[in-house]
Amino acid sequence: MLIDGRLNLYEHQSSWNPNMPLRGLFYFAELYKHLVQGENIYGTRLIPLPTPIYLVFYNGEREMGDYEEMKLSDAFVHGNEQSGME
């Protein structure tokens, strides 16, 4: 859903998956690709992008807390020290 400049993506999981940040990256990359279609991504004008909001709802049997934040950089071999990624 695109609401007030925010691209909201919600997913429901019944099994815990440590690769959700990577999956979220793929989902958002595909959505952004469609949103900027026809724009000059090599030009000098910044293309404004809706802010991504990615929430995963989990109801599996594995014991989890009420909230867990997972980061894509957790999967980087060298962490986020040299990647230049946010």
Distance bins in CASP14 RR format, pairs under 12 A and 6 or more apart:
PFRMAT RR
TARGET T0000
AUTHOR 0000-0000-0000
RMODE 2
METHOD distances of the structure
MODEL  1
1 7 1 0 0 1 0 0 0 0 0 0 0
1 8 1 0 1 0 0 0 0 0 0 0 0
1 9 0 0 0 0 1 0 0 0 0 0 0
1 10 0 0 0 0 1 0 0 0 0 0 0
1 31 0 0 0 0 0 1 0 0 0 0 0
1 50 0 0 0 0 0 1 0 0 0 0 0
1 52 0 0 0 0 0 1 0 0 0 0 0
1 53 0 0 0 0 1 0 0 0 0 0 0
1 54 0 0 0 0 0 1 0 0 0 0 0
1 55 0 0 0 0 0 1 0 0 0 0 0
2 8 1 0 0 1 0 0 0 0 0 0 0
2 9 0 0 0 0 0 1 0 0 0 0 0
2 31 0 0 0 0 1 0 0 0 0 0 0
2 32 0 0 0 0 0 1 0 0 0 0 0
2 34 0 0 0 0 0 1 0 0 0 0 0
2 35 0 0 0 0 1 0 0 0 0 0 0
2 49 0 0 0 0 0 1 0 0 0 0 0
2 50 1 0 1 0 0 0 0 0 0 0 0
2 51 0 0 0 0 0 1 0 0 0 0 0
2 52 0 0 0 0 0 1 0 0 0 0 0
2 53 0 0 0 0 0 1 0 0 0 0 0
3 9 0 0 0 0 0 1 0 0 0 0 0
3 10 0 0 0 0 0 1 0 0 0 0 0
3 50 0 0 0 0 1 0 0 0 0 0 0
3 51 0 0 0 0 0 1 0 0 0 0 0
3 53 0 0 0 0 1 0 0 0 0 0 0
4 50 0 0 0 0 1 0 0 0 0 0 0
4 51 0 0 0 0 1 0 0 0 0 0 0
4 53 0 0 0 0 0 1 0 0 0 0 0
5 35 0 0 0 0 0 1 0 0 0 0 0
5 48 0 0 0 0 1 0 0 0 0 0 0
5 49 0 0 0 0 1 0 0 0 0 0 0
5 50 1 0 1 0 0 0 0 0 0 0 0
5 51 1 0 0 1 0 0 0 0 0 0 0
5 52 0 0 0 0 0 1 0 0 0 0 0
5 53 0 0 0 0 1 0 0 0 0 0 0
6 28 0 0 0 0 0 1 0 0 0 0 0
6 49 0 0 0 0 0 1 0 0 0 0 0
6 50 1 0 1 0 0 0 0 0 0 0 0
6 51 1 0 1 0 0 0 0 0 0 0 0
6 52 1 0 0 1 0 0 0 0 0 0 0
6 53 1 0 1 0 0 0 0 0 0 0 0
6 54 0 0 0 0 0 1 0 0 0 0 0
6 55 0 0 0 0 0 1 0 0 0 0 0
7 24 0 0 0 0 0 1 0 0 0 0 0
7 27 0 0 0 0 1 0 0 0 0 0 0
7 28 1 0 0 1 0 0 0 0 0 0 0
7 29 0 0 0 0 0 1 0 0 0 0 0
7 30 0 0 0 0 0 1 0 0 0 0 0
7 31 1 0 0 1 0 0 0 0 0 0 0
7 32 1 0 0 1 0 0 0 0 0 0 0
7 34 0 0 0 0 0 1 0 0 0 0 0
7 35 1 0 0 1 0 0 0 0 0 0 0
7 36 0 0 0 0 0 1 0 0 0 0 0
7 48 0 0 0 0 0 1 0 0 0 0 0
7 49 1 0 0 1 0 0 0 0 0 0 0
7 50 1 0 1 0 0 0 0 0 0 0 0
7 51 1 0 0 1 0 0 0 0 0 0 0
7 52 1 0 1 0 0 0 0 0 0 0 0
7 53 1 0 0 1 0 0 0 0 0 0 0
7 54 0 0 0 0 1 0 0 0 0 0 0
7 55 0 0 0 0 0 1 0 0 0 0 0
8 27 0 0 0 0 0 1 0 0 0 0 0
8 28 0 0 0 0 0 1 0 0 0 0 0
8 31 0 0 0 0 0 1 0 0 0 0 0
8 50 0 0 0 0 1 0 0 0 0 0 0
8 51 0 0 0 0 1 0 0 0 0 0 0
8 52 0 0 0 0 1 0 0 0 0 0 0
8 53 1 0 1 0 0 0 0 0 0 0 0
8 54 0 0 0 0 1 0 0 0 0 0 0
8 55 1 0 0 1 0 0 0 0 0 0 0
9 20 0 0 0 0 0 1 0 0 0 0 0
9 23 0 0 0 0 0 1 0 0 0 0 0
9 24 1 0 0 1 0 0 0 0 0 0 0
9 25 0 0 0 0 0 1 0 0 0 0 0
9 26 0 0 0 0 0 1 0 0 0 0 0
9 27 1 0 1 0 0 0 0 0 0 0 0
9 28 1 0 0 1 0 0 0 0 0 0 0
9 29 0 0 0 0 0 1 0 0 0 0 0
9 30 0 0 0 0 0 1 0 0 0 0 0
9 31 1 0 0 1 0 0 0 0 0 0 0
9 32 0 0 0 0 0 1 0 0 0 0 0
9 50 0 0 0 0 0 1 0 0 0 0 0
9 51 0 0 0 0 0 1 0 0 0 0 0
9 52 1 0 0 1 0 0 0 0 0 0 0
9 53 1 0 0 1 0 0 0 0 0 0 0
9 54 1 0 1 0 0 0 0 0 0 0 0
9 55 1 0 0 1 0 0 0 0 0 0 0
9 56 0 0 0 0 1 0 0 0 0 0 0
9 57 0 0 0 0 0 1 0 0 0 0 0
10 24 0 0 0 0 0 1 0 0 0 0 0
10 27 0 0 0 0 0 1 0 0 0 0 0
10 52 0 0 0 0 0 1 0 0 0 0 0
10 53 0 0 0 0 1 0 0 0 0 0 0
10 54 0 0 0 0 1 0 0 0 0 0 0
10 55 1 0 1 0 0 0 0 0 0 0 0
10 56 1 0 0 1 0 0 0 0 0 0 0
10 57 1 0 0 1 0 0 0 0 0 0 0
10 58 0 0 0 0 0 1 0 0 0 0 0
11 17 0 0 0 0 1 0 0 0 0 0 0
11 20 1 0 0 1 0 0 0 0 0 0 0
11 21 0 0 0 0 0 1 0 0 0 0 0
11 23 0 0 0 0 1 0 0 0 0 0 0
11 24 0 0 0 0 1 0 0 0 0 0 0
11 26 0 0 0 0 0 1 0 0 0 0 0
11 27 0 0 0 0 1 0 0 0 0 0 0
11 28 0 0 0 0 0 1 0 0 0 0 0
11 53 0 0 0 0 0 1 0 0 0 0 0
11 54 1 0 0 1 0 0 0 0 0 0 0
11 55 1 0 0 1 0 0 0 0 0 0 0
11 56 1 0 1 0 0 0 0 0 0 0 0
11 57 1 0 0 1 0 0 0 0 0 0 0
11 58 0 0 0 0 1 0 0 0 0 0 0
11 59 0 0 0 0 0 1 0 0 0 0 0
12 20 0 0 0 0 0 1 0 0 0 0 0
12 55 0 0 0 0 1 0 0 0 0 0 0
12 56 1 0 0 1 0 0 0 0 0 0 0
12 57 1 0 1 0 0 0 0 0 0 0 0
12 58 1 0 0 1 0 0 0 0 0 0 0
12 59 1 0 0 1 0 0 0 0 0 0 0
12 60 0 0 0 0 0 1 0 0 0 0 0
13 19 0 0 0 0 0 1 0 0 0 0 0
13 20 1 0 0 1 0 0 0 0 0 0 0
13 23 0 0 0 0 1 0 0 0 0 0 0
13 55 0 0 0 0 0 1 0 0 0 0 0
13 56 1 0 1 0 0 0 0 0 0 0 0
13 57 1 0 0 1 0 0 0 0 0 0 0
13 58 1 0 1 0 0 0 0 0 0 0 0
13 59 1 0 0 1 0 0 0 0 0 0 0
13 60 1 0 0 1 0 0 0 0 0 0 0
13 61 0 0 0 0 0 1 0 0 0 0 0
13 62 0 0 0 0 0 1 0 0 0 0 0
13 64 0 0 0 0 0 1 0 0 0 0 0
13 68 0 0 0 0 0 1 0 0 0 0 0
13 70 0 0 0 0 0 1 0 0 0 0 0
14 56 0 0 0 0 0 1 0 0 0 0 0
14 57 0 0 0 0 1 0 0 0 0 0 0
14 58 1 0 0 1 0 0 0 0 0 0 0
14 59 1 0 1 0 0 0 0 0 0 0 0
14 60 1 0 1 0 0 0 0 0 0 0 0
14 61 0 0 0 0 1 0 0 0 0 0 0
14 62 0 0 0 0 1 0 0 0 0 0 0
14 64 0 0 0 0 0 1 0 0 0 0 0
15 56 0 0 0 0 0 1 0 0 0 0 0
15 58 0 0 0 0 1 0 0 0 0 0 0
15 59 0 0 0 0 1 0 0 0 0 0 0
15 60 1 0 0 1 0 0 0 0 0 0 0
15 61 0 0 0 0 1 0 0 0 0 0 0
15 62 1 0 0 1 0 0 0 0 0 0 0
15 64 0 0 0 0 0 1 0 0 0 0 0
16 56 0 0 0 0 1 0 0 0 0 0 0
16 58 1 0 0 1 0 0 0 0 0 0 0
16 59 0 0 0 0 0 1 0 0 0 0 0
16 60 1 0 0 1 0 0 0 0 0 0 0
16 61 0 0 0 0 1 0 0 0 0 0 0
16 62 1 0 1 0 0 0 0 0 0 0 0
16 63 0 0 0 0 1 0 0 0 0 0 0
16 64 1 0 0 1 0 0 0 0 0 0 0
16 65 0 0 0 0 0 1 0 0 0 0 0
16 68 0 0 0 0 1 0 0 0 0 0 0
16 70 0 0 0 0 0 1 0 0 0 0 0
17 23 1 0 0 1 0 0 0 0 0 0 0
17 24 0 0 0 0 0 1 0 0 0 0 0
17 56 0 0 0 0 1 0 0 0 0 0 0
17 58 0 0 0 0 1 0 0 0 0 0 0
17 60 0 0 0 0 0 1 0 0 0 0 0
17 62 0 0 0 0 0 1 0 0 0 0 0
17 64 0 0 0 0 0 1 0 0 0 0 0
17 68 0 0 0 0 0 1 0 0 0 0 0
17 70 0 0 0 0 1 0 0 0 0 0 0
17 75 0 0 0 0 0 1 0 0 0 0 0
18 56 0 0 0 0 0 1 0 0 0 0 0
18 62 0 0 0 0 0 1 0 0 0 0 0
18 68 0 0 0 0 0 1 0 0 0 0 0
18 70 1 0 0 1 0 0 0 0 0 0 0
18 71 0 0 0 0 0 1 0 0 0 0 0
18 72 0 0 0 0 0 1 0 0 0 0 0
18 74 0 0 0 0 1 0 0 0 0 0 0
18 75 1 0 0 1 0 0 0 0 0 0 0
19 25 0 0 0 0 1 0 0 0 0 0 0
19 26 0 0 0 0 1 0 0 0 0 0 0
19 56 0 0 0 0 0 1 0 0 0 0 0
19 70 0 0 0 0 1 0 0 0 0 0 0
19 72 0 0 0 0 1 0 0 0 0 0 0
19 74 0 0 0 0 0 1 0 0 0 0 0
19 75 1 0 0 1 0 0 0 0 0 0 0
20 26 0 0 0 0 0 1 0 0 0 0 0
20 27 0 0 0 0 0 1 0 0 0 0 0
20 54 0 0 0 0 1 0 0 0 0 0 0
20 55 0 0 0 0 0 1 0 0 0 0 0
20 56 1 0 1 0 0 0 0 0 0 0 0
20 57 0 0 0 0 0 1 0 0 0 0 0
20 58 0 0 0 0 1 0 0 0 0 0 0
20 68 0 0 0 0 1 0 0 0 0 0 0
20 69 0 0 0 0 0 1 0 0 0 0 0
20 70 1 0 1 0 0 0 0 0 0 0 0
20 71 0 0 0 0 0 1 0 0 0 0 0
20 72 0 0 0 0 1 0 0 0 0 0 0
20 74 0 0 0 0 0 1 0 0 0 0 0
20 75 0 0 0 0 0 1 0 0 0 0 0
21 27 0 0 0 0 0 1 0 0 0 0 0
21 28 0 0 0 0 0 1 0 0 0 0 0
21 52 0 0 0 0 0 1 0 0 0 0 0
21 54 0 0 0 0 1 0 0 0 0 0 0
21 56 0 0 0 0 1 0 0 0 0 0 0
21 68 0 0 0 0 0 1 0 0 0 0 0
21 69 0 0 0 0 1 0 0 0 0 0 0
21 70 1 0 1 0 0 0 0 0 0 0 0
21 71 1 0 1 0 0 0 0 0 0 0 0
21 72 1 0 1 0 0 0 0 0 0 0 0
21 73 0 0 0 0 1 0 0 0 0 0 0
21 74 1 0 0 1 0 0 0 0 0 0 0
21 75 1 0 0 1 0 0 0 0 0 0 0
21 76 0 0 0 0 0 1 0 0 0 0 0
21 80 0 0 0 0 0 1 0 0 0 0 0
21 85 0 0 0 0 0 1 0 0 0 0 0
22 28 0 0 0 0 0 1 0 0 0 0 0
22 29 0 0 0 0 0 1 0 0 0 0 0
22 54 0 0 0 0 0 1 0 0 0 0 0
22 70 0 0 0 0 1 0 0 0 0 0 0
22 71 0 0 0 0 0 1 0 0 0 0 0
22 72 1 0 0 1 0 0 0 0 0 0 0
22 73 0 0 0 0 0 1 0 0 0 0 0
22 74 0 0 0 0 1 0 0 0 0 0 0
22 75 1 0 0 1 0 0 0 0 0 0 0
22 76 0 0 0 0 0 1 0 0 0 0 0
23 29 0 0 0 0 0 1 0 0 0 0 0
23 30 0 0 0 0 0 1 0 0 0 0 0
23 54 0 0 0 0 1 0 0 0 0 0 0
23 56 0 0 0 0 1 0 0 0 0 0 0
23 70 0 0 0 0 0 1 0 0 0 0 0
23 72 0 0 0 0 1 0 0 0 0 0 0
23 75 0 0 0 0 0 1 0 0 0 0 0
24 30 0 0 0 0 1 0 0 0 0 0 0
24 31 0 0 0 0 1 0 0 0 0 0 0
24 32 0 0 0 0 0 1 0 0 0 0 0
24 52 0 0 0 0 1 0 0 0 0 0 0
24 53 0 0 0 0 0 1 0 0 0 0 0
24 54 1 0 1 0 0 0 0 0 0 0 0
24 55 0 0 0 0 0 1 0 0 0 0 0
24 56 0 0 0 0 1 0 0 0 0 0 0
24 70 0 0 0 0 1 0 0 0 0 0 0
24 71 0 0 0 0 0 1 0 0 0 0 0
24 72 0 0 0 0 1 0 0 0 0 0 0
24 75 0 0 0 0 0 1 0 0 0 0 0
25 31 0 0 0 0 0 1 0 0 0 0 0
25 32 0 0 0 0 0 1 0 0 0 0 0
25 52 0 0 0 0 1 0 0 0 0 0 0
25 54 0 0 0 0 1 0 0 0 0 0 0
25 70 0 0 0 0 0 1 0 0 0 0 0
25 71 0 0 0 0 0 1 0 0 0 0 0
25 72 1 0 1 0 0 0 0 0 0 0 0
25 73 0 0 0 0 0 1 0 0 0 0 0
25 75 0 0 0 0 1 0 0 0 0 0 0
25 76 0 0 0 0 0 1 0 0 0 0 0
25 85 0 0 0 0 1 0 0 0 0 0 0
25 86 0 0 0 0 0 1 0 0 0 0 0
26 32 0 0 0 0 0 1 0 0 0 0 0
26 33 0 0 0 0 0 1 0 0 0 0 0
26 54 0 0 0 0 0 1 0 0 0 0 0
26 72 0 0 0 0 0 1 0 0 0 0 0
27 33 0 0 0 0 0 1 0 0 0 0 0
27 34 0 0 0 0 0 1 0 0 0 0 0
27 52 0 0 0 0 1 0 0 0 0 0 0
27 53 0 0 0 0 0 1 0 0 0 0 0
27 54 1 0 0 1 0 0 0 0 0 0 0
27 55 0 0 0 0 0 1 0 0 0 0 0
27 56 0 0 0 0 0 1 0 0 0 0 0
28 34 0 0 0 0 0 1 0 0 0 0 0
28 35 0 0 0 0 1 0 0 0 0 0 0
28 36 0 0 0 0 0 1 0 0 0 0 0
28 49 0 0 0 0 1 0 0 0 0 0 0
28 50 0 0 0 0 1 0 0 0 0 0 0
28 51 0 0 0 0 0 1 0 0 0 0 0
28 52 1 0 1 0 0 0 0 0 0 0 0
28 53 0 0 0 0 1 0 0 0 0 0 0
28 54 1 0 0 1 0 0 0 0 0 0 0
28 72 0 0 0 0 0 1 0 0 0 0 0
29 35 0 0 0 0 0 1 0 0 0 0 0
29 36 0 0 0 0 0 1 0 0 0 0 0
29 49 0 0 0 0 0 1 0 0 0 0 0
29 52 0 0 0 0 0 1 0 0 0 0 0
29 72 0 0 0 0 0 1 0 0 0 0 0
30 36 0 0 0 0 0 1 0 0 0 0 0
30 37 0 0 0 0 0 1 0 0 0 0 0
30 52 0 0 0 0 0 1 0 0 0 0 0
31 37 0 0 0 0 0 1 0 0 0 0 0
31 49 0 0 0 0 1 0 0 0 0 0 0
31 50 0 0 0 0 1 0 0 0 0 0 0
31 52 0 0 0 0 1 0 0 0 0 0 0
31 53 0 0 0 0 0 1 0 0 0 0 0
31 54 0 0 0 0 0 1 0 0 0 0 0
32 39 0 0 0 0 0 1 0 0 0 0 0
32 41 0 0 0 0 1 0 0 0 0 0 0
32 47 0 0 0 0 1 0 0 0 0 0 0
32 48 0 0 0 0 0 1 0 0 0 0 0
32 49 1 0 0 1 0 0 0 0 0 0 0
32 50 0 0 0 0 1 0 0 0 0 0 0
32 51 0 0 0 0 0 1 0 0 0 0 0
32 52 0 0 0 0 1 0 0 0 0 0 0
33 39 0 0 0 0 0 1 0 0 0 0 0
33 41 0 0 0 0 1 0 0 0 0 0 0
33 47 0 0 0 0 0 1 0 0 0 0 0
33 49 0 0 0 0 0 1 0 0 0 0 0
34 50 0 0 0 0 0 1 0 0 0 0 0
35 41 0 0 0 0 0 1 0 0 0 0 0
35 47 0 0 0 0 1 0 0 0 0 0 0
35 48 0 0 0 0 0 1 0 0 0 0 0
35 49 1 0 0 1 0 0 0 0 0 0 0
35 50 1 0 0 1 0 0 0 0 0 0 0
35 52 0 0 0 0 0 1 0 0 0 0 0
36 42 0 0 0 0 0 1 0 0 0 0 0
36 43 0 0 0 0 0 1 0 0 0 0 0
36 45 0 0 0 0 0 1 0 0 0 0 0
36 46 0 0 0 0 0 1 0 0 0 0 0
36 47 1 0 1 0 0 0 0 0 0 0 0
36 48 0 0 0 0 1 0 0 0 0 0 0
36 49 1 0 0 1 0 0 0 0 0 0 0
36 50 0 0 0 0 0 1 0 0 0 0 0
37 47 0 0 0 0 0 1 0 0 0 0 0
38 47 0 0 0 0 1 0 0 0 0 0 0
39 45 0 0 0 0 1 0 0 0 0 0 0
39 46 0 0 0 0 0 1 0 0 0 0 0
39 47 1 0 1 0 0 0 0 0 0 0 0
39 48 0 0 0 0 0 1 0 0 0 0 0
39 49 0 0 0 0 0 1 0 0 0 0 0
40 46 0 0 0 0 0 1 0 0 0 0 0
40 47 0 0 0 0 1 0 0 0 0 0 0
41 47 1 0 0 1 0 0 0 0 0 0 0
41 49 0 0 0 0 0 1 0 0 0 0 0
52 72 0 0 0 0 0 1 0 0 0 0 0
52 86 0 0 0 0 0 1 0 0 0 0 0
54 69 0 0 0 0 0 1 0 0 0 0 0
54 70 0 0 0 0 1 0 0 0 0 0 0
54 71 0 0 0 0 0 1 0 0 0 0 0
54 72 0 0 0 0 0 1 0 0 0 0 0
55 67 0 0 0 0 0 1 0 0 0 0 0
55 68 0 0 0 0 0 1 0 0 0 0 0
55 69 0 0 0 0 0 1 0 0 0 0 0
55 70 0 0 0 0 0 1 0 0 0 0 0
56 64 0 0 0 0 0 1 0 0 0 0 0
56 67 0 0 0 0 0 1 0 0 0 0 0
56 68 0 0 0 0 1 0 0 0 0 0 0
56 69 0 0 0 0 0 1 0 0 0 0 0
56 70 0 0 0 0 1 0 0 0 0 0 0
57 64 0 0 0 0 0 1 0 0 0 0 0
57 66 0 0 0 0 0 1 0 0 0 0 0
57 67 0 0 0 0 0 1 0 0 0 0 0
57 68 0 0 0 0 0 1 0 0 0 0 0
58 64 1 0 0 1 0 0 0 0 0 0 0
58 65 0 0 0 0 1 0 0 0 0 0 0
58 66 0 0 0 0 0 1 0 0 0 0 0
58 67 0 0 0 0 0 1 0 0 0 0 0
58 68 0 0 0 0 1 0 0 0 0 0 0
58 70 0 0 0 0 0 1 0 0 0 0 0
62 68 0 0 0 0 0 1 0 0 0 0 0
64 70 0 0 0 0 0 1 0 0 0 0 0
68 74 0 0 0 0 0 1 0 0 0 0 0
71 79 0 0 0 0 1 0 0 0 0 0 0
71 80 1 0 0 1 0 0 0 0 0 0 0
71 83 0 0 0 0 0 1 0 0 0 0 0
71 85 0 0 0 0 1 0 0 0 0 0 0
71 86 0 0 0 0 1 0 0 0 0 0 0
72 79 0 0 0 0 1 0 0 0 0 0 0
72 80 0 0 0 0 1 0 0 0 0 0 0
72 83 0 0 0 0 1 0 0 0 0 0 0
72 84 0 0 0 0 0 1 0 0 0 0 0
72 85 1 0 0 1 0 0 0 0 0 0 0
72 86 0 0 0 0 1 0 0 0 0 0 0
73 79 1 0 1 0 0 0 0 0 0 0 0
73 80 1 1 0 0 0 0 0 0 0 0 0
73 81 0 0 0 0 1 0 0 0 0 0 0
73 82 0 0 0 0 0 1 0 0 0 0 0
73 83 1 0 0 1 0 0 0 0 0 0 0
73 84 0 0 0 0 1 0 0 0 0 0 0
73 85 1 0 0 1 0 0 0 0 0 0 0
73 86 0 0 0 0 1 0 0 0 0 0 0
74 80 0 0 0 0 1 0 0 0 0 0 0
74 83 0 0 0 0 0 1 0 0 0 0 0
74 85 0 0 0 0 0 1 0 0 0 0 0
75 83 0 0 0 0 0 1 0 0 0 0 0
75 85 0 0 0 0 0 1 0 0 0 0 0
76 82 0 0 0 0 1 0 0 0 0 0 0
76 83 1 0 1 0 0 0 0 0 0 0 0
76 84 0 0 0 0 0 1 0 0 0 0 0
76 85 1 0 0 1 0 0 0 0 0 0 0
77 83 0 0 0 0 1 0 0 0 0 0 0
78 84 0 0 0 0 0 1 0 0 0 0 0
78 85 0 0 0 0 0 1 0 0 0 0 0
79 85 0 0 0 0 1 0 0 0 0 0 0
80 86 0 0 0 0 1 0 0 0 0 0 0
END
